[in-house]
Amino acid sequence: MERRVSFSKQKILEIIKSHPTPFHLYDEKAMKENARKFQKAFSVLPGFKEYFAVKALPNPFILKILKEEGFGTDCSSFPELLLSEKVGIVREDIMFTSNETPLGDYKKAKELGAIINLDDISHIEYLDQIGLPKLLSFRYNPGPGRAGNVIIGDPKEAKYGFTKKQLFEGYRITRKKGVKRFGLHTMVASNELKEEYFIETARMLFELAIEIKEKLGISLEFVNLGGGIGIPYRPEQKEVDYNKIAKGIKKLYDKMIVPEIKGMKIYMECGRVITGPYGYLVSSVLHMKHIYKDYIGVDACMANLMRPGMYGAYHHITVLGKENAKNNETYDVVGSLCENNDKFAIDRKLPEVALGDIIVIHDTGAHGHSMGFNYNAKLRSAELLLRPNGKVVEIRRTETVDDYFATLDFRKVKAFR
């Protein structure tokens, strides 16, 4: 089944006149509709707040759109904190979860009044160099207690979070140091399509919250269930049912939490599912190569979209103007990096492709441009926003050679011997 794009070939040809390929294009209307659908489903949960994972799509235009829909931000670095601040997302609308964190990052998070979610028990003493805030959260790693998945890995092999024993010790230590308010967080899977997985994550954290109350006398202010809701990259896959997850968590909350902990809030920090399906990498066919296999050489490369080369991830491809043609040809769709894993698709069935065709790679609205890099001196592509009125706004320009050279001092090179 062919997946459709939300724009025509004619529209893309108009855009290319002022914005040459490759570029990432985001559909604002579809993104906002999805954000509202997400919010409506999870609003059944007490005090629900979604903290958009900035790493998925770190662009202030996108953050501003999501802020208008009531989203906060999940940040993991100093620049991500600055991005949030610049669009007016501050204080407890920011969840700061980081690992191996520089003290300056913690200082900025504290200045902004963000919720600091610590990744390791040793970070308590480290953060205390600038003084502990009155509200702290800890990231829990269940180890062998849960199974992860391919992207995030097996929890017991993951570098993230506190063990259960460390978690209880962390609450004891920080309470003695004057912390008054507490939260609990976990993140155990990424791009997961099974609704039950998230309900079971809630059960795990609810059980832990009750045990913390019983053994330490601490009533958690919130539980952050993390993110990880996946998207259907493949045409045969189905979207995750937000309502099914929300209702399942609410049922557990009413049964487990209501009798034990008063007013505990539920947070999430999804990224991929919020913006991922509404972004596209648009690229032009430059070359056709026929050796032991048939190759389509495009002007985008792994530097524009790392996931297929890094994870072997599937991203659907549409050849614009040939949506109704039969997929009778088999190609590898490749970029120009000096690496053989620079492939967007391997043995992919597509319509017959010709030089100059425009291909659209789907689902690049999360972990697409944000994972870009400059290997082979590739310049990072533009990001464009398709507005609901049909206009296109450049929300990040294409990098230039001057940008690439900006951190080099050629005057010193000239004098160097």
MARSEDO-784251 format. One record per residue (C-alpha): residue number from 1; residue in one letter; y, x, z. Coordinates in nm, 3 decimals, always signed. Each point is the difference from the previous one (the first is absolute). Layout:
// MARSEDO-784251
@num:NUM residu:A north:Y east:X up:Z
...
This chain:
// MARSEDO-784251
@num:1 residu:M north:+0.000 east:+0.000 up:+0.000
@num:2 residu:E north:+0.337 east:+0.143 up:-0.107
@num:3 residu:R north:+0.261 east:+0.018 up:+0.276
@num:4 residu:R north:+0.342 east:-0.104 up:-0.120
@num:5 residu:V north:+0.330 east:+0.174 up:+0.065
@num:6 residu:S north:+0.314 east:-0.189 up:+0.097
@num:7 residu:F north:+0.206 east:+0.122 up:-0.296
@num:8 residu:S north:-0.027 east:+0.018 up:-0.377
@num:9 residu:K north:-0.023 east:+0.291 up:-0.239
@num:10 residu:Q north:+0.343 east:-0.099 up:-0.131
@num:11 residu:K north:+0.143 east:+0.028 up:+0.352
@num:12 residu:I north:-0.146 east:+0.347 up:+0.043
@num:13 residu:L north:+0.131 east:+0.113 up:-0.338
@num:14 residu:E north:+0.348 east:-0.111 up:+0.111
@num:15 residu:I north:-0.036 east:+0.197 up:+0.325
@num:16 residu:I north:-0.121 east:+0.313 up:-0.182
@num:17 residu:K north:+0.325 east:+0.015 up:-0.197
@num:18 residu:S north:+0.182 east:+0.106 up:+0.318
@num:19 residu:H north:-0.291 east:+0.115 up:+0.217
@num:20 residu:P north:-0.257 east:+0.209 up:-0.190
@num:21 residu:T north:-0.359 east:-0.009 up:+0.115
@num:22 residu:P north:-0.163 east:+0.074 up:+0.233
@num:23 residu:F north:+0.143 east:-0.214 up:+0.279
@num:24 residu:H north:-0.114 east:-0.223 up:+0.283
@num:25 residu:L north:+0.110 east:-0.363 up:-0.031
@num:26 residu:Y north:-0.003 east:-0.241 up:+0.297
@num:27 residu:D north:+0.005 east:-0.379 up:-0.018
@num:28 residu:E north:+0.243 east:-0.122 up:+0.269
@num:29 residu:K north:-0.078 east:-0.370 up:-0.039
@num:30 residu:A north:-0.376 east:+0.046 up:+0.039
@num:31 residu:M north:+0.051 east:+0.241 up:+0.290
@num:32 residu:K north:+0.221 east:-0.246 up:+0.190
@num:33 residu:E north:-0.237 east:-0.291 up:-0.062
@num:34 residu:N north:-0.287 east:+0.207 up:+0.139
@num:35 residu:A north:+0.206 east:+0.108 up:+0.303
@num:36 residu:R north:+0.076 east:-0.363 up:+0.082
@num:37 residu:K north:-0.363 east:-0.098 up:-0.044
@num:38 residu:F north:-0.100 east:+0.282 up:+0.237
@num:39 residu:Q north:+0.259 east:-0.097 up:+0.261
@num:40 residu:K north:-0.093 east:-0.367 up:-0.013
@num:41 residu:A north:-0.370 east:+0.072 up:+0.052
@num:42 residu:F north:+0.044 east:+0.235 up:+0.295
@num:43 residu:S north:+0.280 east:-0.196 up:+0.167
@num:44 residu:V north:-0.274 east:-0.189 up:+0.188
@num:45 residu:L north:-0.044 east:+0.313 up:+0.214
@num:46 residu:P north:+0.219 east:+0.027 up:+0.314
@num:47 residu:G north:+0.310 east:+0.215 up:-0.052
@num:48 residu:F north:-0.131 east:+0.122 up:-0.335
@num:49 residu:K north:+0.186 east:+0.287 up:-0.167
@num:50 residu:E north:-0.088 east:+0.186 up:-0.320
@num:51 residu:Y north:+0.112 east:+0.364 up:-0.015
@num:52 residu:F north:-0.014 east:+0.099 up:-0.367
@num:53 residu:A north:-0.164 east:+0.341 up:-0.045
@num:54 residu:V north:+0.287 east:+0.198 up:-0.154
@num:55 residu:K north:-0.237 east:+0.266 up:-0.134
@num:56 residu:A north:-0.132 east:-0.257 up:-0.249
@num:57 residu:L north:+0.334 east:-0.041 up:-0.182
@num:58 residu:P north:+0.286 east:+0.196 up:+0.160
@num:59 residu:N north:+0.298 east:-0.142 up:-0.186
@num:60 residu:P north:+0.304 east:-0.152 up:+0.174
@num:61 residu:F north:+0.027 east:-0.282 up:-0.255
@num:62 residu:I north:-0.354 east:-0.110 up:+0.082
@num:63 residu:L north:+0.057 east:+0.036 up:+0.375
@num:64 residu:K north:+0.313 east:-0.214 up:-0.026
@num:65 residu:I north:-0.190 east:-0.274 up:-0.186
@num:66 residu:L north:-0.270 east:+0.000 up:+0.268
@num:67 residu:K north:+0.255 east:+0.010 up:+0.283
@num:68 residu:E north:+0.141 east:-0.325 up:-0.139
@num:69 residu:E north:-0.350 east:-0.146 up:+0.034
@num:70 residu:G north:-0.013 east:+0.098 up:+0.368
@num:71 residu:F north:-0.204 east:+0.320 up:-0.030
@num:72 residu:G north:+0.050 east:+0.307 up:+0.214
@num:73 residu:T north:-0.115 east:+0.348 up:-0.101
@num:74 residu:D north:-0.290 east:+0.223 up:+0.096
@num:75 residu:C north:+0.130 east:+0.358 up:-0.020
@num:76 residu:S north:-0.173 east:+0.335 up:+0.034
@num:77 residu:S north:+0.271 east:+0.261 up:-0.063
@num:78 residu:F north:+0.369 east:+0.081 up:+0.046
@num:79 residu:P north:+0.098 east:-0.097 up:-0.359
@num:80 residu:E north:-0.186 east:-0.332 up:+0.031
@num:81 residu:L north:+0.196 east:-0.070 up:+0.318
@num:82 residu:L north:+0.322 east:+0.080 up:-0.189
@num:83 residu:L north:-0.099 east:-0.235 up:-0.284
@num:84 residu:S north:-0.049 east:-0.280 up:+0.251
@num:85 residu:E north:+0.330 east:+0.074 up:+0.171
@num:86 residu:K north:+0.190 east:+0.005 up:-0.329
@num:87 residu:V north:-0.110 east:-0.357 up:-0.083
@num:88 residu:G north:+0.074 east:-0.127 up:+0.351
@num:89 residu:I north:-0.351 east:+0.004 up:+0.144
@num:90 residu:V north:+0.032 east:+0.146 up:+0.350
@num:91 residu:R north:-0.115 east:-0.036 up:+0.360
@num:92 residu:E north:-0.331 east:-0.178 up:+0.054
@num:93 residu:D north:-0.014 east:-0.109 up:-0.362
@num:94 residu:I north:-0.134 east:+0.353 up:-0.057
@num:95 residu:M north:-0.348 east:+0.109 up:+0.101
@num:96 residu:F north:-0.021 east:+0.379 up:-0.001
@num:97 residu:T north:-0.359 east:+0.121 up:-0.036
@num:98 residu:S north:-0.041 east:+0.366 up:-0.083
@num:99 residu:N north:-0.245 east:+0.284 up:+0.057
@num:100 residu:E north:+0.068 east:+0.371 up:+0.055
@num:101 residu:T north:+0.359 east:-0.113 up:+0.041
@num:102 residu:P north:+0.304 east:+0.232 up:+0.025
@num:103 residu:L north:+0.213 east:-0.062 up:+0.308
@num:104 residu:G north:+0.302 east:-0.071 up:-0.220
@num:105 residu:D north:-0.180 east:-0.298 up:-0.151
@num:106 residu:Y north:-0.071 east:-0.142 up:+0.345
@num:107 residu:K north:+0.362 east:+0.058 up:+0.095
@num:108 residu:K north:+0.123 east:-0.200 up:-0.300
@num:109 residu:A north:-0.245 east:-0.281 up:+0.072
@num:110 residu:K north:+0.119 east:-0.014 up:+0.360
@num:111 residu:E north:+0.367 east:+0.000 up:-0.107
@num:112 residu:L north:-0.069 east:-0.296 up:-0.227
@num:113 residu:G north:-0.178 east:-0.186 up:+0.278
@num:114 residu:A north:-0.320 east:-0.016 up:-0.208
@num:115 residu:I north:-0.336 east:-0.081 up:+0.154
@num:116 residu:I north:-0.172 east:+0.337 up:+0.034
@num:117 residu:N north:-0.375 east:-0.018 up:-0.051
@num:118 residu:L north:-0.162 east:+0.324 up:+0.115
@num:119 residu:D north:-0.297 east:+0.146 up:-0.186
@num:120 residu:D north:-0.138 east:+0.235 up:+0.268
@num:121 residu:I north:-0.001 east:+0.032 up:+0.377
@num:122 residu:S north:+0.160 east:+0.347 up:-0.022
@num:123 residu:H north:+0.301 east:-0.159 up:-0.170
@num:124 residu:I north:+0.099 east:-0.161 up:+0.332
@num:125 residu:E north:+0.104 east:+0.333 up:+0.148
@num:126 residu:Y north:+0.148 east:+0.109 up:-0.333
@num:127 residu:L north:+0.215 east:-0.314 up:-0.030
@num:128 residu:D north:+0.102 east:+0.028 up:+0.365
@num:129 residu:Q north:+0.205 east:+0.307 up:-0.094
@num:130 residu:I north:+0.264 east:-0.248 up:-0.116
@num:131 residu:G north:-0.097 east:-0.270 up:+0.250
@num:132 residu:L north:-0.248 east:-0.282 up:-0.040
@num:133 residu:P north:+0.136 east:-0.336 up:-0.117
@num:134 residu:K north:-0.055 east:-0.315 up:+0.206
@num:135 residu:L north:-0.238 east:-0.136 up:-0.266
@num:136 residu:L north:-0.298 east:+0.198 up:-0.130
@num:137 residu:S north:-0.303 east:-0.081 up:-0.209
@num:138 residu:F north:-0.319 east:+0.198 up:-0.056
@num:139 residu:R north:-0.221 east:+0.019 up:-0.308
@num:140 residu:Y north:-0.366 east:-0.062 up:+0.077
@num:141 residu:N north:-0.284 east:+0.168 up:-0.190
@num:142 residu:P north:-0.327 east:-0.185 up:+0.070
@num:143 residu:G north:-0.214 east:+0.285 up:-0.133
@num:144 residu:P north:-0.361 east:-0.117 up:-0.044
@num:145 residu:G north:+0.103 east:-0.348 up:+0.113
@num:146 residu:R north:+0.117 east:-0.098 up:-0.349
@num:147 residu:A north:-0.075 east:+0.094 up:-0.358
@num:148 residu:G north:+0.292 east:+0.103 up:-0.220
@num:149 residu:N north:+0.002 east:+0.013 up:-0.380
@num:150 residu:V north:+0.043 east:+0.251 up:-0.282
@num:151 residu:I north:+0.377 east:+0.049 up:+0.012
@num:152 residu:I north:+0.059 east:+0.031 up:+0.375
@num:153 residu:G north:-0.344 east:+0.140 up:+0.080
@num:154 residu:D north:-0.242 east:-0.035 up:+0.289
@num:155 residu:P north:+0.203 east:-0.051 up:+0.323
@num:156 residu:K north:-0.198 east:+0.265 up:+0.188
@num:157 residu:E north:+0.090 east:+0.249 up:-0.275
@num:158 residu:A north:+0.365 east:-0.108 up:-0.017
@num:159 residu:K north:+0.281 east:+0.208 up:+0.148
@num:160 residu:Y north:+0.180 east:-0.308 up:+0.133
@num:161 residu:G north:+0.036 east:-0.156 up:+0.341
@num:162 residu:F north:-0.115 east:+0.002 up:+0.363
@num:163 residu:T north:-0.357 east:-0.034 up:+0.119
@num:164 residu:K north:-0.057 east:-0.291 up:+0.238
@num:165 residu:K north:-0.005 east:+0.233 up:+0.302
@num:166 residu:Q north:+0.324 east:+0.166 up:-0.113
@num:167 residu:L north:+0.156 east:-0.341 up:-0.057
@num:168 residu:F north:-0.043 east:-0.108 up:+0.361
@num:169 residu:E north:+0.119 east:+0.338 up:+0.123
@num:170 residu:G north:+0.305 east:-0.026 up:-0.226
@num:171 residu:Y north:+0.104 east:-0.334 up:+0.147
@num:172 residu:R north:-0.043 east:+0.136 up:+0.355
@num:173 residu:I north:+0.205 east:+0.313 up:-0.070
@num:174 residu:T north:+0.287 east:-0.174 up:-0.177
@num:175 residu:R north:+0.025 east:-0.280 up:+0.256
@num:176 residu:K north:+0.042 east:+0.265 up:+0.271
@num:177 residu:K north:+0.271 east:+0.158 up:-0.215
@num:178 residu:G north:+0.199 east:-0.324 up:-0.009
@num:179 residu:V north:-0.113 east:-0.174 up:-0.319
@num:180 residu:K north:+0.030 east:-0.375 up:+0.060
@num:181 residu:R north:-0.122 east:-0.160 up:-0.322
@num:182 residu:F north:-0.317 east:+0.072 up:-0.193
@num:183 residu:G north:-0.166 east:-0.069 up:-0.333
@num:184 residu:L north:-0.332 east:+0.078 up:-0.166
@num:185 residu:H north:-0.067 east:+0.091 up:-0.363
@num:186 residu:T north:-0.284 east:+0.088 up:-0.232
@num:187 residu:M north:-0.058 east:+0.066 up:-0.370
@num:188 residu:V north:-0.365 east:+0.025 up:-0.095
@num:189 residu:A north:-0.022 east:-0.088 up:-0.369
@num:190 residu:S north:+0.203 east:+0.012 up:-0.320
@num:191 residu:N north:-0.019 east:-0.224 up:-0.307
@num:192 residu:E north:-0.261 east:-0.224 up:+0.166
@num:193 residu:L north:-0.078 east:-0.331 up:-0.175
@num:194 residu:K north:-0.223 east:-0.162 up:+0.262
@num:195 residu:E north:+0.197 east:-0.245 up:+0.215
@num:196 residu:E north:-0.249 east:+0.021 up:+0.285
@num:197 residu:Y north:+0.074 east:+0.371 up:+0.043
@num:198 residu:F north:+0.353 east:-0.075 up:+0.122
@num:199 residu:I north:-0.117 east:-0.278 up:+0.229
@num:200 residu:E north:-0.246 east:+0.243 up:+0.159
@num:201 residu:T north:+0.277 east:+0.257 up:+0.041
@num:202 residu:A north:+0.197 east:-0.263 up:+0.193
@num:203 residu:R north:-0.304 east:-0.072 up:+0.216
@num:204 residu:M north:-0.035 east:+0.371 up:+0.079
@num:205 residu:L north:+0.364 east:+0.033 up:+0.104
@num:206 residu:F north:+0.002 east:-0.327 up:+0.195
@num:207 residu:E north:-0.301 east:+0.116 up:+0.201
@num:208 residu:L north:+0.178 east:+0.327 up:+0.067
@num:209 residu:A north:+0.323 east:-0.174 up:+0.099
@num:210 residu:I north:-0.188 east:-0.211 up:+0.254
@num:211 residu:E north:-0.175 east:+0.307 up:+0.141
@num:212 residu:I north:+0.335 east:+0.180 up:+0.033
@num:213 residu:K north:+0.135 east:-0.299 up:+0.193
@num:214 residu:E north:-0.304 east:-0.015 up:+0.228
@num:215 residu:K north:-0.027 east:+0.373 up:+0.075
@num:216 residu:L north:+0.365 east:+0.110 up:-0.008
@num:217 residu:G north:+0.194 east:-0.319 up:+0.066
@num:218 residu:I north:+0.197 east:+0.054 up:-0.322
@num:219 residu:S north:+0.072 east:-0.302 up:-0.216
@num:220 residu:L north:+0.056 east:+0.125 up:-0.351
@num:221 residu:E north:+0.314 east:-0.128 up:-0.169
@num:222 residu:F north:-0.155 east:+0.019 up:-0.345
@num:223 residu:V north:-0.306 east:+0.097 up:-0.195
@num:224 residu:N north:+0.054 east:+0.150 up:-0.346
@num:225 residu:L north:-0.305 east:-0.067 up:-0.216
@num:226 residu:G north:+0.111 east:+0.260 up:-0.256
@num:227 residu:G north:-0.010 east:-0.059 up:-0.373
@num:228 residu:G north:-0.271 east:+0.063 up:-0.253
@num:229 residu:I north:-0.022 east:-0.337 up:-0.175
@num:230 residu:G north:-0.113 east:+0.086 up:-0.350
@num:231 residu:I north:+0.086 east:-0.125 up:-0.346
@num:232 residu:P north:-0.230 east:-0.090 up:-0.290
@num:233 residu:Y north:+0.044 east:+0.303 up:-0.224
@num:234 residu:R north:-0.294 east:-0.111 up:-0.215
@num:235 residu:P north:+0.017 east:-0.325 up:-0.199
@num:236 residu:E north:-0.323 east:-0.130 up:+0.155
@num:237 residu:Q north:+0.127 east:+0.043 up:+0.356
@num:238 residu:K north:+0.165 east:-0.281 up:+0.197
@num:239 residu:E north:+0.321 east:+0.006 up:+0.199
@num:240 residu:V north:-0.029 east:+0.010 up:+0.377
@num:241 residu:D north:+0.059 east:-0.342 up:+0.159
@num:242 residu:Y north:+0.292 east:+0.048 up:+0.242
@num:243 residu:N north:-0.059 east:-0.338 up:+0.160
@num:244 residu:K north:-0.365 east:+0.076 up:+0.074
@num:245 residu:I north:+0.096 east:+0.322 up:+0.180
@num:246 residu:A north:+0.286 east:-0.162 up:+0.191
@num:247 residu:K north:-0.205 east:-0.300 up:+0.111
@num:248 residu:G north:-0.288 east:+0.222 up:+0.108
@num:249 residu:I north:+0.230 east:+0.219 up:+0.209
@num:250 residu:K north:+0.175 east:-0.304 up:+0.150
@num:251 residu:K north:-0.332 east:-0.149 up:+0.107
@num:252 residu:L north:-0.090 east:+0.322 up:+0.180
@num:253 residu:Y north:+0.347 east:+0.025 up:+0.154
@num:254 residu:D north:-0.018 east:-0.350 up:+0.144
@num:255 residu:K north:-0.346 east:+0.060 up:+0.139
@num:256 residu:M north:+0.042 east:+0.355 up:+0.131
@num:257 residu:I north:+0.368 east:+0.077 up:+0.060
@num:258 residu:V north:+0.163 east:-0.329 up:+0.103
@num:259 residu:P north:-0.200 east:-0.021 up:+0.327
@num:260 residu:E north:+0.059 east:+0.368 up:+0.084
@num:261 residu:I north:+0.332 east:+0.137 up:-0.129
@num:262 residu:K north:+0.318 east:-0.200 up:-0.022
@num:263 residu:G north:+0.216 east:+0.031 up:-0.313
@num:264 residu:M north:-0.175 east:+0.291 up:-0.171
@num:265 residu:K north:+0.134 east:+0.035 up:-0.355
@num:266 residu:I north:-0.189 east:+0.085 up:-0.316
@num:267 residu:Y north:+0.134 east:+0.253 up:-0.250
@num:268 residu:M north:-0.128 east:+0.136 up:-0.332
@num:269 residu:E north:+0.112 east:+0.283 up:-0.229
@num:270 residu:C north:-0.127 east:-0.077 up:-0.347
@num:271 residu:G north:+0.141 east:+0.182 up:-0.301
@num:272 residu:R north:-0.234 east:-0.009 up:-0.299
@num:273 residu:V north:-0.059 east:-0.376 up:+0.004
@num:274 residu:I north:+0.373 east:-0.075 up:+0.024
@num:275 residu:T north:+0.121 east:+0.193 up:-0.305
@num:276 residu:G north:-0.302 east:+0.154 up:-0.172
@num:277 residu:P north:-0.088 east:-0.272 up:-0.254
@num:278 residu:Y north:+0.363 east:-0.037 up:-0.108
@num:279 residu:G north:+0.056 east:+0.349 up:-0.134
@num:280 residu:Y north:-0.097 east:+0.143 up:-0.340
@num:281 residu:L north:+0.004 east:+0.348 up:-0.150
@num:282 residu:V north:+0.121 east:-0.033 up:-0.358
@num:283 residu:S north:-0.091 east:+0.281 up:-0.237
@num:284 residu:S north:-0.008 east:+0.073 up:-0.374
@num:285 residu:V north:-0.289 east:+0.136 up:-0.204
@num:286 residu:L north:+0.091 east:+0.346 up:-0.132
@num:287 residu:H north:-0.329 east:+0.131 up:-0.134
@num:288 residu:M north:-0.350 east:-0.107 up:-0.099
@num:289 residu:K north:-0.272 east:+0.262 up:+0.037
@num:290 residu:H north:-0.356 east:-0.025 up:-0.134
@num:291 residu:I north:-0.246 east:+0.268 up:+0.115
@num:292 residu:Y north:-0.309 east:-0.071 up:+0.208
@num:293 residu:K north:+0.181 east:-0.310 up:+0.124
@num:294 residu:D north:+0.298 east:-0.202 up:-0.117
@num:295 residu:Y north:+0.318 east:+0.065 up:+0.198
@num:296 residu:I north:+0.329 east:-0.185 up:+0.023
@num:297 residu:G north:+0.275 east:+0.245 up:+0.100
@num:298 residu:V north:+0.297 east:-0.169 up:+0.169
@num:299 residu:D north:+0.338 east:+0.120 up:+0.122
@num:300 residu:A north:-0.080 east:-0.084 up:+0.363
@num:301 residu:C north:-0.233 east:+0.219 up:+0.202
@num:302 residu:M north:-0.157 east:+0.040 up:+0.341
@num:303 residu:A north:+0.340 east:+0.106 up:+0.132
@num:304 residu:N north:+0.110 east:-0.362 up:-0.057
@num:305 residu:L north:-0.315 east:-0.159 up:+0.144
@num:306 residu:M north:-0.232 east:+0.212 up:+0.209
@num:307 residu:R north:-0.258 east:-0.257 up:+0.110
@num:308 residu:P north:-0.244 east:+0.011 up:-0.296
@num:309 residu:G north:-0.019 east:+0.380 up:+0.010
@num:310 residu:M north:-0.003 east:+0.024 up:+0.380
@num:311 residu:Y north:-0.236 east:-0.285 up:+0.088
@num:312 residu:G north:-0.160 east:-0.090 up:-0.331
@num:313 residu:A north:+0.187 east:-0.327 up:+0.051
@num:314 residu:Y north:-0.005 east:-0.274 up:-0.262
@num:315 residu:H north:+0.332 east:-0.124 up:-0.141
@num:316 residu:H north:-0.012 east:-0.267 up:-0.266
@num:317 residu:I north:+0.166 east:+0.080 up:-0.334
@num:318 residu:T north:+0.166 east:-0.234 up:-0.247
@num:319 residu:V north:+0.098 east:+0.102 up:-0.353
@num:320 residu:L north:+0.316 east:-0.202 up:-0.059
@num:321 residu:G north:-0.016 east:-0.229 up:-0.300
@num:322 residu:K north:-0.379 east:+0.023 up:-0.010
@num:323 residu:E north:-0.080 east:-0.217 up:+0.301
@num:324 residu:N north:-0.208 east:-0.238 up:-0.212
@num:325 residu:A north:-0.183 east:+0.267 up:-0.199
@num:326 residu:K north:-0.362 east:+0.082 up:+0.075
@num:327 residu:N north:-0.073 east:+0.305 up:+0.214
@num:328 residu:N north:-0.232 east:+0.161 up:-0.251
@num:329 residu:E north:+0.104 east:+0.365 up:+0.037
@num:330 residu:T north:-0.085 east:+0.248 up:+0.275
@num:331 residu:Y north:+0.261 east:+0.255 up:+0.110
@num:332 residu:D north:+0.100 east:+0.241 up:+0.271
@num:333 residu:V north:+0.369 east:-0.056 up:+0.070
@num:334 residu:V north:+0.149 east:+0.334 up:+0.099
@num:335 residu:G north:+0.324 east:+0.176 up:+0.087
@num:336 residu:S north:+0.132 east:+0.347 up:-0.068
@num:337 residu:L north:-0.065 east:+0.191 up:+0.323
@num:338 residu:C north:-0.202 east:+0.320 up:-0.016
@num:339 residu:E north:-0.273 east:-0.167 up:+0.206
@num:340 residu:N north:-0.304 east:-0.181 up:-0.136
@num:341 residu:N north:+0.022 east:-0.275 up:+0.262
@num:342 residu:D north:+0.333 east:-0.111 up:-0.149
@num:343 residu:K north:-0.159 east:-0.320 up:-0.126
@num:344 residu:F north:+0.118 east:-0.357 up:+0.052
@num:345 residu:A north:-0.326 east:-0.140 up:-0.134
@num:346 residu:I north:-0.338 east:+0.135 up:-0.103
@num:347 residu:D north:-0.220 east:-0.174 up:-0.259
@num:348 residu:R north:+0.232 east:-0.302 up:+0.012
@num:349 residu:K north:-0.054 east:-0.285 up:-0.244
@num:350 residu:L north:+0.330 east:-0.077 up:-0.173
@num:351 residu:P north:+0.126 east:-0.145 up:-0.328
@num:352 residu:E north:+0.042 east:+0.248 up:-0.281
@num:353 residu:V north:+0.298 east:+0.215 up:+0.100
@num:354 residu:A north:+0.252 east:+0.156 up:-0.239
@num:355 residu:L north:+0.270 east:+0.264 up:+0.036
@num:356 residu:G north:+0.315 east:-0.150 up:+0.150
@num:357 residu:D north:-0.180 east:-0.281 up:+0.182
@num:358 residu:I north:+0.129 east:-0.086 up:+0.344
@num:359 residu:I north:-0.253 east:-0.008 up:+0.280
@num:360 residu:V north:+0.061 east:-0.159 up:+0.337
@num:361 residu:I north:-0.193 east:+0.124 up:+0.302
@num:362 residu:H north:-0.024 east:-0.274 up:+0.263
@num:363 residu:D north:+0.036 east:-0.004 up:+0.378
@num:364 residu:T north:+0.228 east:+0.301 up:+0.041
@num:365 residu:G north:+0.243 east:-0.172 up:+0.237
@num:366 residu:A north:-0.153 east:+0.185 up:+0.295
@num:367 residu:H north:-0.109 east:+0.364 up:+0.026
@num:368 residu:G north:+0.114 east:+0.052 up:-0.359
@num:369 residu:H north:+0.341 east:+0.164 up:-0.036
@num:370 residu:S north:-0.003 east:+0.084 up:+0.371
@num:371 residu:M north:-0.297 east:+0.236 up:-0.045
@num:372 residu:G north:+0.161 east:+0.176 up:-0.297
@num:373 residu:F north:+0.039 east:+0.374 up:-0.020
@num:374 residu:N north:+0.141 east:+0.280 up:-0.215
@num:375 residu:Y north:-0.307 east:+0.203 up:-0.094
@num:376 residu:N north:+0.034 east:+0.155 up:-0.348
@num:377 residu:A north:+0.375 east:-0.054 up:+0.052
@num:378 residu:K north:-0.042 east:-0.368 up:-0.083
@num:379 residu:L north:+0.313 east:-0.202 up:+0.074
@num:380 residu:R north:-0.041 east:-0.318 up:+0.199
@num:381 residu:S north:+0.054 east:-0.320 up:-0.192
@num:382 residu:A north:+0.251 east:-0.279 up:+0.050
@num:383 residu:E north:-0.059 east:-0.315 up:+0.202
@num:384 residu:L north:+0.129 east:-0.324 up:-0.148
@num:385 residu:L north:+0.029 east:-0.345 up:+0.154
@num:386 residu:L north:-0.050 east:-0.315 up:-0.207
@num:387 residu:R north:+0.230 east:-0.256 up:+0.163
@num:388 residu:P north:-0.079 east:-0.374 up:+0.012
@num:389 residu:N north:+0.275 east:-0.061 up:-0.260
@num:390 residu:G north:-0.173 east:+0.231 up:-0.247
@num:391 residu:K north:+0.243 east:+0.290 up:+0.040
@num:392 residu:V north:-0.132 east:+0.349 up:+0.070
@num:393 residu:V north:+0.159 east:+0.226 up:+0.262
@num:394 residu:E north:-0.063 east:+0.372 up:+0.028
@num:395 residu:I north:-0.084 east:+0.054 up:+0.367
@num:396 residu:R north:-0.089 east:+0.367 up:-0.039
@num:397 residu:R north:+0.098 east:+0.212 up:-0.297
@num:398 residu:T north:-0.229 east:+0.242 up:-0.178
@num:399 residu:E north:+0.005 east:+0.351 up:+0.143
@num:400 residu:T north:+0.176 east:+0.266 up:-0.204
@num:401 residu:V north:-0.066 east:+0.369 up:-0.041
@num:402 residu:D north:+0.305 east:+0.059 up:+0.221
@num:403 residu:D north:-0.167 east:-0.206 up:+0.274
@num:404 residu:Y north:-0.313 east:+0.211 up:-0.031
@num:405 residu:F north:+0.201 east:+0.323 up:+0.022
@num:406 residu:A north:+0.232 east:-0.124 up:+0.278
@num:407 residu:T north:-0.175 east:+0.197 up:+0.275
@num:408 residu:L north:-0.001 east:+0.324 up:-0.200
@num:409 residu:D north:+0.285 east:+0.250 up:-0.010
@num:410 residu:F north:-0.006 east:+0.166 up:-0.344
@num:411 residu:R north:+0.296 east:+0.222 up:+0.096
@num:412 residu:K north:-0.222 east:+0.169 up:+0.256
@num:413 residu:V north:-0.283 east:+0.022 up:-0.252
@num:414 residu:K north:+0.233 east:+0.184 up:-0.241
@num:415 residu:A north:+0.088 east:+0.256 up:+0.266
@num:416 residu:F north:-0.355 east:+0.033 up:+0.128
@num:417 residu:R north:-0.196 east:+0.322 up:-0.075
